[in-house]
Amino acid sequence: MAEVPEQPSPEPQAPVPAKPRGAWRTHPLPKRLALIAIVAVGLWLWKATDVPERQLILQLDGAGWSDVRAMDLQVLDPEERILKREERFFTSGPPPEVTFKMNLPEGTFRTLLFLKMRDSEQRVRLEERVSVGEGEAIVRQLRLPATSR
C-alpha cells in the first residue's frame, strides 16, 4: 500500500478577539453630554440673573373712586428714569383692586399715580415710595386726597 504523506493537522487557533471599541474619548456621548451641560448652565445663569416679574396691587380704599375715569401709573428708579408706565381707562370707575404686572428688581422705587376724574381735565397726583423685597406681590392701599372727592 502506498503511504500517504502525513499532512500536519491544523493546530487549533485561538479565537480572534473582536476589535476593541474605541476609547471613551472617541465615543460621541461625552461630547454630547458636555454640550448639554454647557447649555443647562447657560439657561440657569440666564434665569438666575433675570429680573423677576412682580405684581403691584393697588387696593382703592374710601370714597370718590367711582369718579375716576383714567389711571396713569409711573414707576421711577432712584435716578428718576421711568421703569414702567401704564395707563388704564374706566367707563364707570375702577374696580376695588387694580393689578399692574412689571419686571422690578429688589430696591426702593417712587411711584406716581395720575388720576383723571369725571368732568375734569385736571389730574390728581398720588405719590408713594415702594420697597420691593423678595416677594412677588406688592400691595398698597390708596385713598383719594380730600380735595379731589
DRENPA-3360 file (N, C-alpha, C; in nm, 2 decimals, always signed):
BEGIN
1 = MAEVPEQP = +0.08/-0.11/+0.00/+0.00/+0.00/+0.00/+0.09/+0.12/+0.00 ~ +0.03/+0.21/-0.07/+0.11/+0.33/-0.08/+0.09/+0.42/+0.04 ~ +0.20/+0.47/+0.09/+0.18/+0.55/+0.20/+0.14/+0.69/+0.16 ~ +0.05/+0.74/+0.24/+0.01/+0.88/+0.21/+0.09/+0.97/+0.30 ~ +0.15/+1.06/+0.24/+0.23/+1.15/+0.33/+0.14/+1.22/+0.43 ~ +0.19/+1.22/+0.55/+0.11/+1.28/+0.66/+0.11/+1.43/+0.65 ~ +0.00/+1.48/+0.65/-0.01/+1.63/+0.65/-0.03/+1.68/+0.79 ~ +0.04/+1.78/+0.82/+0.02/+1.83/+0.95/-0.12/+1.87/+0.98;
9 = SPEPQAPV = -0.17/+1.83/+1.09/-0.31/+1.87/+1.12/-0.31/+2.02/+1.16 ~ -0.41/+2.09/+1.12/-0.42/+2.23/+1.15/-0.43/+2.24/+1.30 ~ -0.35/+2.33/+1.36/-0.35/+2.34/+1.50/-0.47/+2.43/+1.54 ~ -0.53/+2.40/+1.65/-0.64/+2.49/+1.69/-0.59/+2.63/+1.72 ~ -0.66/+2.72/+1.65/-0.62/+2.86/+1.67/-0.70/+2.92/+1.77 ~ -0.65/+3.02/+1.84/-0.72/+3.09/+1.95/-0.82/+3.18/+1.87 ~ -0.94/+3.20/+1.93/-1.04/+3.28/+1.86/-0.99/+3.42/+1.85 ~ -1.01/+3.48/+1.74/-0.97/+3.61/+1.71/-1.06/+3.71/+1.79;
17 = PAKPRGAW = -0.99/+3.79/+1.88/-1.08/+3.88/+1.96/-1.14/+3.98/+1.87 ~ -1.26/+4.02/+1.91/-1.33/+4.13/+1.83/-1.25/+4.26/+1.85 ~ -1.26/+4.34/+1.75/-1.19/+4.47/+1.75/-1.23/+4.54/+1.88 ~ -1.14/+4.59/+1.95/-1.18/+4.66/+2.07/-1.24/+4.79/+2.03 ~ -1.35/+4.83/+2.11/-1.41/+4.96/+2.08/-1.32/+5.07/+2.11 ~ -1.34/+5.18/+2.04/-1.25/+5.29/+2.06/-1.26/+5.34/+2.21 ~ -1.16/+5.41/+2.25/-1.16/+5.46/+2.39/-1.28/+5.55/+2.41 ~ -1.31/+5.57/+2.54/-1.42/+5.66/+2.57/-1.41/+5.80/+2.52;
25 = RTHPLPKR = -1.29/+5.84/+2.50/-1.27/+5.97/+2.44/-1.32/+5.99/+2.30 ~ -1.32/+5.88/+2.23/-1.36/+5.89/+2.09/-1.51/+5.86/+2.07 ~ -1.58/+5.82/+2.18/-1.72/+5.79/+2.18/-1.80/+5.93/+2.17 ~ -1.90/+5.94/+2.09/-1.97/+6.07/+2.08/-2.05/+6.11/+2.20 ~ -2.09/+6.02/+2.29/-2.17/+6.05/+2.41/-2.11/+6.15/+2.50 ~ -1.98/+6.14/+2.54/-1.92/+6.25/+2.62/-1.92/+6.39/+2.56 ~ -1.91/+6.39/+2.43/-1.91/+6.52/+2.36/-2.05/+6.58/+2.37 ~ -2.15/+6.50/+2.36/-2.29/+6.55/+2.37/-2.32/+6.59/+2.51;
33 = LALIAIVA = -2.28/+6.51/+2.61/-2.31/+6.54/+2.75/-2.24/+6.67/+2.78 ~ -2.12/+6.70/+2.73/-2.06/+6.83/+2.76/-2.14/+6.94/+2.71 ~ -2.19/+6.93/+2.58/-2.27/+7.03/+2.52/-2.40/+7.06/+2.60 ~ -2.46/+6.95/+2.64/-2.59/+6.96/+2.72/-2.56/+7.03/+2.85 ~ -2.45/+6.99/+2.92/-2.42/+7.06/+3.04/-2.39/+7.21/+3.03 ~ -2.32/+7.24/+2.92/-2.30/+7.39/+2.90/-2.43/+7.46/+2.87 ~ -2.52/+7.40/+2.79/-2.65/+7.47/+2.77/-2.73/+7.48/+2.89 ~ -2.73/+7.37/+2.98/-2.80/+7.38/+3.10/-2.75/+7.49/+3.20;
41 = VGLWLWKA = -2.62/+7.50/+3.21/-2.56/+7.60/+3.30/-2.59/+7.74/+3.24 ~ -2.59/+7.76/+3.11/-2.62/+7.88/+3.05/-2.77/+7.92/+3.07 ~ -2.86/+7.83/+3.06/-3.00/+7.86/+3.09/-3.02/+7.89/+3.23 ~ -2.95/+7.82/+3.32/-2.97/+7.85/+3.47/-2.92/+7.99/+3.50 ~ -2.80/+8.03/+3.44/-2.75/+8.16/+3.47/-2.84/+8.27/+3.41 ~ -2.90/+8.24/+3.29/-2.99/+8.34/+3.23/-3.11/+8.36/+3.32 ~ -3.17/+8.26/+3.37/-3.29/+8.27/+3.45/-3.25/+8.33/+3.59 ~ -3.13/+8.29/+3.64/-3.09/+8.34/+3.78/-3.07/+8.49/+3.78;
49 = TDVPERQL = -3.02/+8.55/+3.67/-2.99/+8.69/+3.66/-3.11/+8.77/+3.61 ~ -3.22/+8.70/+3.57/-3.33/+8.77/+3.51/-3.41/+8.85/+3.62 ~ -3.46/+8.96/+3.59/-3.54/+9.04/+3.68/-3.68/+8.97/+3.70 ~ -3.72/+8.94/+3.82/-3.85/+8.87/+3.83/-3.97/+8.96/+3.81 ~ -4.08/+8.90/+3.76/-4.20/+8.97/+3.73/-4.27/+8.99/+3.87 ~ -4.32/+9.10/+3.90/-4.39/+9.13/+4.02/-4.53/+9.19/+3.99 ~ -4.61/+9.19/+4.09/-4.75/+9.25/+4.08/-4.76/+9.36/+4.18 ~ -4.79/+9.48/+4.13/-4.82/+9.59/+4.21/-4.97/+9.59/+4.22;
57 = ILQLDGAG = -5.02/+9.56/+4.34/-5.17/+9.56/+4.36/-5.21/+9.68/+4.44 ~ -5.29/+9.76/+4.38/-5.34/+9.88/+4.44/-5.49/+9.86/+4.49 ~ -5.50/+9.87/+4.62/-5.64/+9.85/+4.68/-5.69/+9.99/+4.70 ~ -5.80/+10.02/+4.63/-5.86/+10.15/+4.63/-5.96/+10.16/+4.75 ~ -5.92/+10.24/+4.85/-6.00/+10.24/+4.97/-6.06/+10.38/+4.98 ~ -6.18/+10.38/+5.04/-6.25/+10.51/+5.06/-6.34/+10.55/+4.95 ~ -6.40/+10.67/+4.97/-6.50/+10.72/+4.87/-6.43/+10.80/+4.76 ~ -6.50/+10.82/+4.65/-6.46/+10.90/+4.54/-6.40/+10.83/+4.43;
65 = WSDVRAMD = -6.37/+10.70/+4.44/-6.30/+10.63/+4.33/-6.40/+10.60/+4.21 ~ -6.52/+10.61/+4.24/-6.62/+10.59/+4.12/-6.61/+10.70/+4.02 ~ -6.55/+10.82/+4.06/-6.54/+10.93/+3.97/-6.41/+10.92/+3.88 ~ -6.33/+10.82/+3.91/-6.20/+10.81/+3.83/-6.23/+10.75/+3.70 ~ -6.18/+10.81/+3.59/-6.20/+10.76/+3.46/-6.07/+10.71/+3.39 ~ -5.96/+10.76/+3.44/-5.83/+10.71/+3.38/-5.73/+10.71/+3.50 ~ -5.63/+10.61/+3.48/-5.53/+10.60/+3.58/-5.40/+10.58/+3.51 ~ -5.30/+10.66/+3.54/-5.17/+10.66/+3.47/-5.07/+10.63/+3.58;
73 = LQVLDPEE = -5.01/+10.51/+3.58/-4.91/+10.47/+3.68/-4.77/+10.48/+3.62 ~ -4.68/+10.54/+3.69/-4.54/+10.55/+3.65/-4.45/+10.51/+3.77 ~ -4.36/+10.42/+3.74/-4.26/+10.37/+3.84/-4.12/+10.42/+3.80 ~ -4.06/+10.49/+3.90/-3.93/+10.56/+3.87/-3.82/+10.49/+3.95 ~ -3.71/+10.48/+3.90/-3.59/+10.43/+3.97/-3.53/+10.54/+4.05 ~ -3.42/+10.52/+4.13/-3.36/+10.62/+4.21/-3.30/+10.73/+4.12 ~ -3.27/+10.71/+4.00/-3.21/+10.81/+3.91/-3.33/+10.89/+3.84 ~ -3.45/+10.86/+3.88/-3.57/+10.93/+3.82/-3.60/+10.89/+3.67;
81 = RILKREER = -3.55/+10.77/+3.63/-3.59/+10.72/+3.50/-3.71/+10.63/+3.51 ~ -3.80/+10.64/+3.41/-3.92/+10.56/+3.42/-3.89/+10.42/+3.38 ~ -3.93/+10.33/+3.48/-3.91/+10.19/+3.46/-4.03/+10.12/+3.40 ~ -4.15/+10.18/+3.44/-4.28/+10.12/+3.39/-4.38/+10.23/+3.38 ~ -4.45/+10.24/+3.28/-4.56/+10.33/+3.27/-4.68/+10.26/+3.20 ~ -4.79/+10.27/+3.26/-4.91/+10.20/+3.21/-5.03/+10.29/+3.24 ~ -5.12/+10.29/+3.14/-5.25/+10.37/+3.16/-5.36/+10.27/+3.16 ~ -5.46/+10.30/+3.24/-5.59/+10.22/+3.24/-5.70/+10.32/+3.23;
89 = FFTSGPPP = -5.81/+10.28/+3.16/-5.92/+10.36/+3.14/-6.05/+10.29/+3.19 ~ -6.14/+10.36/+3.25/-6.26/+10.30/+3.31/-6.38/+10.38/+3.27 ~ -6.49/+10.31/+3.24/-6.61/+10.38/+3.20/-6.69/+10.42/+3.32 ~ -6.69/+10.34/+3.43/-6.77/+10.37/+3.54/-6.69/+10.35/+3.67 ~ -6.57/+10.39/+3.67/-6.48/+10.38/+3.79/-6.40/+10.25/+3.79 ~ -6.29/+10.25/+3.86/-6.21/+10.13/+3.86/-6.26/+10.03/+3.96 ~ -6.22/+9.90/+3.95/-6.26/+9.80/+4.05/-6.19/+9.83/+4.18 ~ -6.23/+9.77/+4.29/-6.17/+9.79/+4.42/-6.02/+9.76/+4.43;
97 = EVTFKMNL = -5.98/+9.67/+4.33/-5.84/+9.63/+4.33/-5.79/+9.63/+4.19 ~ -5.68/+9.71/+4.17/-5.62/+9.72/+4.03/-5.48/+9.66/+4.04 ~ -5.44/+9.57/+3.95/-5.32/+9.50/+3.95/-5.23/+9.54/+3.82 ~ -5.11/+9.57/+3.85/-5.01/+9.60/+3.74/-4.90/+9.50/+3.75 ~ -4.87/+9.44/+3.63/-4.75/+9.35/+3.63/-4.63/+9.42/+3.57 ~ -4.52/+9.40/+3.64/-4.40/+9.46/+3.59/-4.27/+9.39/+3.64 ~ -4.16/+9.40/+3.56/-4.04/+9.34/+3.60/-3.96/+9.44/+3.68 ~ -3.94/+9.41/+3.81/-3.87/+9.50/+3.90/-3.77/+9.43/+3.98;
105 = PEGTFRTL = -3.65/+9.48/+3.99/-3.55/+9.42/+4.08/-3.58/+9.46/+4.23 ~ -3.51/+9.41/+4.32/-3.53/+9.45/+4.46/-3.48/+9.59/+4.48 ~ -3.54/+9.67/+4.56/-3.50/+9.80/+4.59/-3.61/+9.89/+4.62 ~ -3.59/+10.02/+4.63/-3.69/+10.12/+4.66/-3.72/+10.21/+4.54 ~ -3.85/+10.22/+4.50/-3.88/+10.30/+4.38/-3.99/+10.40/+4.42 ~ -4.00/+10.50/+4.34/-4.10/+10.60/+4.36/-4.21/+10.58/+4.26 ~ -4.34/+10.58/+4.30/-4.45/+10.56/+4.21/-4.53/+10.68/+4.20 ~ -4.57/+10.72/+4.08/-4.66/+10.83/+4.06/-4.79/+10.78/+4.00;
113 = LFLKMRDS = -4.90/+10.82/+4.05/-5.03/+10.77/+4.00/-5.11/+10.90/+3.97 ~ -5.14/+10.92/+3.84/-5.22/+11.03/+3.80/-5.36/+10.98/+3.77 ~ -5.46/+11.05/+3.83/-5.59/+11.01/+3.81/-5.67/+11.12/+3.74 ~ -5.74/+11.08/+3.64/-5.83/+11.17/+3.57/-5.97/+11.15/+3.62 ~ -6.03/+11.25/+3.67/-6.16/+11.24/+3.73/-6.27/+11.28/+3.63 ~ -6.39/+11.23/+3.66/-6.50/+11.26/+3.57/-6.53/+11.41/+3.57 ~ -6.56/+11.46/+3.45/-6.59/+11.60/+3.43/-6.48/+11.70/+3.47 ~ -6.36/+11.65/+3.46/-6.25/+11.74/+3.50/-6.12/+11.70/+3.41;
121 = EQRVRLEE = -6.06/+11.81/+3.36/-5.94/+11.78/+3.28/-5.81/+11.78/+3.37 ~ -5.82/+11.83/+3.49/-5.71/+11.83/+3.58/-5.69/+11.69/+3.64 ~ -5.57/+11.65/+3.66/-5.54/+11.52/+3.71/-5.49/+11.53/+3.85 ~ -5.54/+11.43/+3.93/-5.50/+11.42/+4.07/-5.37/+11.34/+4.08 ~ -5.27/+11.38/+4.15/-5.15/+11.31/+4.16/-5.13/+11.25/+4.30 ~ -5.10/+11.12/+4.30/-5.07/+11.04/+4.42/-4.92/+10.99/+4.41 ~ -4.84/+11.01/+4.51/-4.70/+10.97/+4.50/-4.67/+10.89/+4.62 ~ -4.60/+10.78/+4.60/-4.56/+10.68/+4.71/-4.43/+10.63/+4.68;
129 = RVSVGEGE = -4.36/+10.59/+4.79/-4.24/+10.51/+4.78/-4.28/+10.36/+4.80 ~ -4.22/+10.28/+4.71/-4.25/+10.13/+4.72/-4.12/+10.06/+4.74 ~ -4.11/+9.98/+4.84/-3.99/+9.90/+4.87/-4.02/+9.76/+4.82 ~ -3.94/+9.71/+4.73/-3.95/+9.58/+4.67/-3.86/+9.48/+4.74 ~ -3.91/+9.37/+4.79/-3.82/+9.27/+4.85/-3.83/+9.14/+4.76 ~ -3.82/+9.03/+4.83/-3.82/+8.90/+4.75/-3.96/+8.86/+4.71 ~ -4.06/+8.91/+4.77/-4.20/+8.87/+4.74/-4.24/+8.91/+4.60 ~ -4.34/+8.83/+4.55/-4.38/+8.86/+4.41/-4.49/+8.97/+4.41;
137 = AIVRQLRL = -4.56/+8.98/+4.52/-4.67/+9.08/+4.52/-4.64/+9.20/+4.61 ~ -4.67/+9.32/+4.56/-4.66/+9.44/+4.64/-4.80/+9.50/+4.65 ~ -4.85/+9.51/+4.78/-4.98/+9.55/+4.80/-4.98/+9.69/+4.86 ~ -5.05/+9.78/+4.80/-5.06/+9.92/+4.86/-5.21/+9.96/+4.87 ~ -5.25/+10.02/+4.98/-5.38/+10.07/+4.99/-5.38/+10.22/+4.96 ~ -5.46/+10.27/+4.88/-5.47/+10.41/+4.84/-5.60/+10.47/+4.88 ~ -5.59/+10.60/+4.92/-5.71/+10.68/+4.95/-5.69/+10.81/+4.86 ~ -5.80/+10.86/+4.82/-5.80/+10.98/+4.74/-5.78/+11.10/+4.84;
145 = PATSR = -5.71/+11.20/+4.80/-5.70/+11.32/+4.89/-5.84/+11.38/+4.90 ~ -5.86/+11.45/+5.02/-5.99/+11.51/+5.04/-6.03/+11.61/+4.94 ~ -5.94/+11.68/+4.88/-5.97/+11.79/+4.79/-6.02/+11.74/+4.65 ~ -5.99/+11.61/+4.62/-6.03/+11.56/+4.49/-6.16/+11.49/+4.49 ~ -6.23/+11.47/+4.61/-6.35/+11.40/+4.62/-6.47/+11.48/+4.58;
% end
